[in-house]
Amino acid sequence: MTAQEHLVGGWTPYHKLTPKDQEVFKAALKGFVGVSYTPEEVSTQVVNGTNYRYKTIATLPGSPSSWQAIVEIYAPINGDPHITQIHRI
């Protein structure tokens, strides 16, 4: 099984973002202010829609420091994706 194939209820291994993964991330963070998140890898879980866990690099505008964070996003079957949780790792 490849990282792109989904098991219902199971998380895929982290993998490089597909164009769809990038689109979901961009849509969920549209209008987000403050910390800037740059996705590097993603893991997905098929539920009633799709859960995404993005491994990101986080930065504050004007600051030279950065850190890693997980940005969790839920994309319902119908409707817009939205952030459900962000944790620093």
C-alpha positions in Angstrom: 0.0 0.0 0.0 1.3 3.5 -0.9 1.1 6.6 1.2 -1.6 7.9 -1.2 -4.0 5.0 -0.5 -6.3 5.5 2.4 -7.5 3.1 5.1 -10.7 4.2 6.6 -10.0 5.3 10.1 -6.2 4.8 9.8 -3.5 7.5 9.3 -1.2 7.3 6.3 2.5 7.6 6.9 3.8 11.2 6.5 4.5 12.0 2.8 5.2 14.9 0.5 2.2 17.1 -0.2 0.1 16.5 -3.3 -1.5 19.5 -5.1 -4.8 18.6 -3.3 -3.0 18.6 0.1 -1.6 22.0 -0.7 -5.0 23.3 -1.7 -6.6 22.1 1.5 -3.9 23.7 3.6 -4.1 27.0 1.8 -7.9 27.1 2.1 -7.9 26.3 5.8 -5.3 29.0 6.6 -6.9 31.7 4.4 -7.1 34.9 6.5 -5.0 33.3 9.3 -2.9 36.0 10.9 0.1 35.9 13.3 2.3 32.9 12.9 3.2 31.8 9.4 3.1 28.0 8.7 4.9 26.3 5.8 3.8 22.7 5.3 6.6 20.1 4.7 4.8 16.7 5.0 1.3 15.5 5.6 -0.5 12.5 7.0 -4.2 11.9 6.3 -7.1 10.0 7.8 -10.3 9.2 6.0 -13.4 9.7 8.2 -16.6 11.4 7.3 -14.4 13.7 5.3 -10.6 13.8 5.7 -8.4 14.7 8.7 -5.0 16.2 7.8 -1.9 16.4 10.0 0.6 18.8 8.4 4.2 18.9 9.7 5.1 22.5 9.3 7.8 25.1 10.0 6.4 28.0 11.9 7.8 31.5 12.0 6.7 34.9 13.4 6.9 37.8 10.9 10.0 39.8 11.5 11.6 37.2 13.8 14.6 35.0 12.8 13.5 32.1 14.9 11.4 29.2 13.7 10.0 25.9 15.2 8.2 22.8 14.1 4.5 22.5 14.5 1.6 20.1 13.6 -1.3 21.9 12.0 -4.4 19.7 12.1 -7.2 20.4 9.6 -10.5 18.8 9.0 -12.0 18.8 5.4 -15.6 17.8 5.5 -17.2 16.0 2.4 -19.3 19.2 1.9 -17.9 22.5 3.1 -14.7 24.3 3.7 -11.6 22.8 5.4 -10.8 24.4 8.8 -8.1 24.2 11.5 -9.0 21.9 14.4 -5.7 22.2 16.4 -2.1 23.4 16.2 0.7 22.1 18.4 4.3 22.9 18.7 6.6 20.0 18.5 
